[in-house]
Structure formats: C-alpha cells, structure tokens
C-alpha cells in the first residue's frame, strides 16, 4: 500500500513549522500500539524496542496500553526508561569499558526498574560480576546467541559453557536467551517463516535442555519487526517479541512487510530552497535531516510528490528530479516518509506533534543523546 496524502496527514498550520523537521501524529501512534497488541495473545509477550522513538511521550503511550517490558540499545535509552518508571528493561547490547560502570549506576539509581543486559563473552560476565559485587547489587543477563546475522552473539556450541560459567558468578542472574534475527527480511512472509524455523527449532531444543539442566525457566527474547508476526503467533509462553519500527513505521518496512498493517505516523517536513533547472529542485533535507545509509533511491518518499527521484544528497541539501519545476516555487513544502525512520529520529532533538491537523505540541527526543546524566 502506498502512503497517500490523506486528510489525516494534512497540517493546516504547516507554514509555522521550521524545516527540516520531524513531525509525529500521536493518534496514529496510539493506533499502531493497539494494532501491535492485537497481534499477540497477551501484552506479556511484548518487549518493544525504543530505539525508534527515543521519547518519553511515546514510552508513556506504550505504558498506558499495558506494556511494561522494554528493550533498548544505549545507556541513555535505558536511563530514559528508568525515569519513565518502566518495570523491566533489557539493554540489548553487551556493555564494555566504562559502560559497565554506567550500567551498574543505572541499576542503583532506579531500584524499581529491573535491568538486564546481553553478554556473549565470559570476560564480560566476570567484569559485570565484579562491578556488581563492588556495589552490592545483582545484574540480570541474557545470553546473546548468533542465529545467523553474524554480528554479535555466541554460537550454539558455546552456550552451555558460558551459562555454566555465568551461574558460578553469584552477582549475575541469567534470565534467558536473546536471538536477534535481523538477517531475515525477505518480502515474503512464508520465506521469513521458513528461515526463522531453521534456527528456532534448535533454540527450542536448547531452552528445554537448559530448563531441565538448571531447573529454571529461561525466557527467549526473539526477533525484531520483520519476524514479529512469526514469533507473535507462536504458542510458546516463554517468547518475548521486540519490534521497534511499528510505532512510527516507515517506507522501507511498509514496502517489504505488507502483512503488517501499521500506519506511517511520522514524517519529515522539508521545503524547496532553490530551483536548479527545468526538472530539478533542491530541498533542505540533507544527511543531517534524514537517514542516509541506503542508496539514493532509498532515502525518502514524498507523499505529495510521489514521482520525485533523488539525484544527489549532501550534508544540508537534497536534489530531486520532478516532471516539471514550473509546478513549484521556492518555499513549497514537501512531506517525506523516511525509508528508515529509526536513525532519522536520532537526528532530531524534538518531534513536532500534529493533532486534529494542527501542530500543537512537541515530543523531546531525549535519548538521541549518548548521555543524559549517567
């Protein structure tokens, strides 16, 4: 489904919005949250990732809907969740260097939040244990498993030794396994299911083995947005799903994963700053205003100029080709759907909120920072 310039997206006072800027539609965000909840048997199966929103306002909407478990990627995101009094937070990253002490500080500062982090190496397990011992606290950990993305995590054969060693460290508490399958992102849901089953059968066998061996009940934190419908449909009670993009959605996932009926709830607003020639316009939407890790054709889609084609992109400028520039004037507004919303949000200090077709508020993007206070 292509995003259209429907009445819900019109901004009657857009002339007062600076550009480039990020705008969010809170009512559509609420709809996306309810859509997410409708796809699982219980909210207990949800551990959404806040790397997309990075905002206390969005987190509070999730909490109001009954979601109490969260996943994040940075100490700043974890601190934001602590200030929001989130009950359960997984730092989906193995802390190293000074971040180990920062993580311990989080645990001490927010005693009402249960924090855990990932590990995939015994040296880090030992360092976390020592830091926790020094501060008289306990650290929850999830063993990060490499299920095919080849980015982080231990191989299956290394899990038992790491679990055994971690259990010998009194100030660590193993809560489960983390299986991020971000390498599975085919457009076909059936293909994703097949690829997911290839690795998950082994994970299920492993969890049964671990539960029997240690008389425990390990949780499996599995997947992201592409495989969310698959893990969400599993009858297992010990699986937690961690989609993040759903809250704002974007052009990339809208195109690939049509079976997920989320709505685009965030745009970038840009303006024409120069008319180059008969077919080219320059907009104020440079690398600093929209995620630029993909090829030129996968940066932004303009809902009010669907035929526009990106020609060049630099720090402060985006040049696009349109059928005829005589249809435009300097200052015209372009409504853009980012191809990748998560790193786009991280470029803005604030998102302007649109309610009843008017800009009437702001959401601070607090956790775009690498450090808040800790």
N, C-alpha and C positions, 0 to 999 in steps of 0.2 A: 504494500500500500504506500503510495506517495503522500508525503505531507502536503496538505493544501493550505492556502491562506484562508482558513475558515474563520467565521466570526469570533470564535474563542481566542484566536491569536491576534486579533487586531488591538492596537494600542492607541486609544483616542488622543492621548496627550504625548505621543512619541516625540513631538517637537521639543519637549523639555528634557529628554533623555540624552546624556552625552554619548558620544561614540568614540571608539568602540566600547560596548558594554555588554554585560551578561544579564539577561532577564529570565526570571523564573515565574511560572504560573502555579501558585500554591494549590489551587483547586485541582489542577491536573496532577500535581504531585500526590495529593490525597487519593485521587482515583487510581494512580499507579500502585500505591501502597495497598489499597483494597484489592486490586487485581492480583497482586503478589500473594496476599493472604488467601485468596480464593483458590489458589493453585496448590495449596498444601492442606493436609488433613488437620494440622494444628500449627499455631504460631510457634510452638516449641521446636518445630523443625526449621525455623528460620534464624539465621545469623547473618543479616545483611552486612555488606562491606560498605563503610562510609567513605572510601577513597573517592567516590564520585561526588558526593555532596559537600563534605568537609564543613558542614554548617550545623550549629546548634539548633536552628529553627527546623531544619529537616529532621534531625535526630528526634526532636520533641514530637514531631508528627508521627514518626515511627513508634515512639513510646506510647503515644496516645492511642495508637491502634493495637496496643498489647504486645509489641515486640520488645523484648528485654535483653536479648543477646546480640552482640555486635562483633564485627571483625574490622580491623584497621591495619594500616601499613606503616605508620610512623608513630614515634613517641608523642608528637604533637596531636595527632588524631586520637591517640589513646587518652591523652590528658583532656582533650575536649569531651570525650565520652565520660571521663571521670567527673568533670564539672557538671555534666548533664545527669549525674547520678545513675548512669547505666549500671545494671546489675551484674553483667557478665561481658567481659571484653577479651577478645583474642587478638594479640599483636601478631599478625601473620607474617612475621619476619623474625629471623634469628638475631637477637641483639649481640653486637660485638663492640669491643673497645669501650669508650665512655657510655655508650648506650646501655650497657649492663647496669651501671650505677643509676642512670636515669630511670631505667625500668623499675629498679628497686625503690627509688624515690616515689614513683607513681603508686606502687603498692602501699607504701607507708602513708602517703598523703590522702589517698582515697580508700579508707578501710571498708567502706560499704560497697565497693566495686570489686568483684572477683576478676583479677587479671591473670592471663596466661600468655605464653609466647611460644614460638616454634623453636625447636632445636633439630639439628641433623649431624651434630658432631659431639663426641664425648668431652672434648676440651671445653666447649662452651657450657655443657652440662656442669662440669666441675667449677667453672668460673661463676656461673649463676648460683650454684650451691654455696660457694664460699661467700659471695656477696650477700646472699640471703642469711647465711649463718652470722655474718658480722652485724647484720641489722635485726637479727632475731625475728625473721619472717619466713614465710614459705612461698615458693614460686610454683605456679601451675605451668605445666609444659604439655605441648602436643608434639609428637614425633612427626616431622615433615618427611613425606615419602615422595620420591621421584617416580611418578606414574607415567612418564613419557615426555614431559616438557623439557627435561634436561637443563633445568635452571637451578633449582635447589632441591634438597631432599636426599635421603638415603635410599639405596637400592633395597629391595625386599630382603635379600640375604643378610643385610647388615642390621635389620631392625631388632631382632632378638638380643644380640649383644649390647646394642645401645639401650634398650629397655632395661635389661639386667643391670647395666652399669648405673643408669639413672635411678633405678629403685634402690641402689645401695647408698644413694646420697639423700640423707634424711630431710634436707630442706627443699627437696624437689618433690612435686606430686604430679605424676603422669595422669593426664585426663583423657588422652585419646590420640588419634592419628589425624594428620592433615594431608589431604590428597587433592592438590590443585591440578586440574586437567585442562589448562588453558590452551594446550596444543590442539584440542578438539574443537574446531569451529567451522565445520562444514555447513553449508546452507541446508542440506538435507537432514531433517531430524532423525530419520531412520539410520543414516550413516553415522550420525553422532551416537545414537544408541548402540550400534554395533561396536564402535570404537571404545565406548565407555564400558561396555560389558567385558571387553577383552582384558582390561586391567582390574575391573572392580570385583570380578569373581575371585581373584587372588586376594584382594583386600578383605573380602568377606571371610574367606578361609583363615586369613591371618588373624582377624579380630576374634574369631571363635577360638583359635589356638591361644591367643593372649588372654582372653577372658577365662579360659579353663586353667591355663598355667598359673595365672596370678590371682584367681578367684576375684576377678574385678569385672567392671562393665565399661569398656572403652567406648568413647564417642568417636564418630567419624565425621570430620568437617570436610565436606566434599564439593568440589566444582565451583564454578562461577556462573556467569549468565548463560553462556552457550549450552551448558549441560544442566542448567537448573530444572527444566521440565522433566528430565530423566530422573535425577535424584529426588525431586519433589514427589514423583509418582511412586517411588519405592515404598513398599510396605514396612520396611525396617524402621524401628522406632529410634535407633541409635544414630541416625544420619541427620546432620545439620547442613542446610544449604546456604551458600554465601554469595548470592548475586549482588551487584552494586549498581550497575548502569540503569537498571529498571526505574530508579527513582526519577531520573530526568530523561532517559532514553536518548538515542542519537541516530544519525542517518546510517552509520555503519551497521549497527545491530538491527535497525528497522528493515534494512535491505536483506540481511542474511537470515534473520530469525523471525520470519513472518508468522510463525505459530505462536509467538509471544505477543499478546495484544496490548502492550504498553503504549502510552501516548507520549509524543515529544512534549516535554514540559519545561524546556529551557532553550532559549535562542541566544544568538549574538546579534546585536544591533550594530550595523555599520552604515557609513554614508559615502557617497561619491565625493571625492576630494579633487578629482581632475578628470577631464575628458581628453583622452590621449589622441584618438583619431575617430574615424567613422564607425569603428567596431569595438574599440577598447575603452574601458573605464578603469580608473584607479580608485580603490576603496581604502579606508583607514583600518584595515584588518590584517595587520602584519603578523609575523611569527609570535609577537608578544601578546597577541589577542586571540589566537586560535591554534589548537594543536597542529603541529607541522611535521609529525614523524612519518606520515604516509606520503605517497606520491601526490603530485599536484591535483589530480582529479579526485582525490580523497581527502580534502581538507574541509570543505563546507558546501552545503547545498542551499541555495537561496529559494525560499518558497515563493517569493514574489518575482523571481526571475529564473525559472526552472531550466531555461536553455543556456544560462550563463556558463562559460567554461573558463577555468582558471588558466591564465597564461604565465604568470610569474608571481613569486611570493618572496618578500624580504622582511626585514625587521619591522617596519612600520607600514608597509604597503602591500596590497593585493591587487594585481591587474587581472581583469576578467574580459572576456570577449563576449559580446552580445550581438544580436542580429543588426541593430542599428542604434547608434548612440544618440540620434536625434530624438529618441523617445525619452531621454534622460536629461536632467540638469544637475549641476553641482549642488550637493546638499541632499539629494534624494536618498531615502532610507532603504536599506536592504535588510531583510530578515533572514538570518542564516541559521541553519541547523548544522551543528558541528558533526563531522564524520566520527570524531572520537570526543565525547563530552568530558571524560574524566580529567585528562591533562588540560583541557580547555578551562574547566572550572578553576584549576590551580593557578591560572594566570590572572585571576581577578580577586581583589580584596573584598568586593561586595557584589552581590547579585541584587538587581532591582526587581521588586515583586510587582506582578500585574494581577490585579483583582478587579472583576467587573470591567475589563477592558481598559483599566487605567493604572498607570504607575502610581503606587500609593505607599510604598514601603521599601525596606532593604533587608537583606539577609547577609550579615557578615560571613565571609568565607574564612573563618578563624584558623582552621587547620591547614590552610595553604602554606602557612609558615612552617619552617623546620623546627622552630622552638616557640612555645607560648610562654611558659615560665620555667619549665623543668629542663 
